[in-house]
Amino acid sequence: MAKTVDITEKLDFDDNPCLIIKGRQIEVNSDAPTILRVMGLMSKEETGAKEIEEAYDLMFPENSKQTIEKLKLKFRDFVTVVQSAISLITGDDTPGEQ
């Protein structure tokens, strides 16, 4: 019989992390396939509005998108939200982390 190793205890099955904006919790998808696609998009030599929009679509579930859209953010603030979400799901230190 082949050797088997149970790594369940080493894995993190917690809920997705959230950003907080104006007291509202905004869920961010943190599954590995999403992270890998986002990292691929953002590693392109020229990251423009198209890549930012694609990353946004991948990272935020529909209810989070609705909350963000209700905030009527300026483009610069929208980019900050996307960048903060990327930092959150890739494990970079995020100011204001709880």
HELIX and SHEET records of a PDB file:
HELIX    1   1 THR A    8  LYS A   10  5                                   3    
HELIX    2   2 ALA A   32  MET A   42  1                                  11    
HELIX    3   3 ALA A   49  MET A   59  1                                  11    
HELIX    4   4 GLU A   62  LYS A   70  1                                   9    
HELIX    5   5 PHE A   75  THR A   90  1                                  16    
SHEET    1   A 2 CYS A  18  ILE A  21  0                                        
SHEET    2   A 2 ARG A  24  GLU A  27 -1                                        
END                                                                             
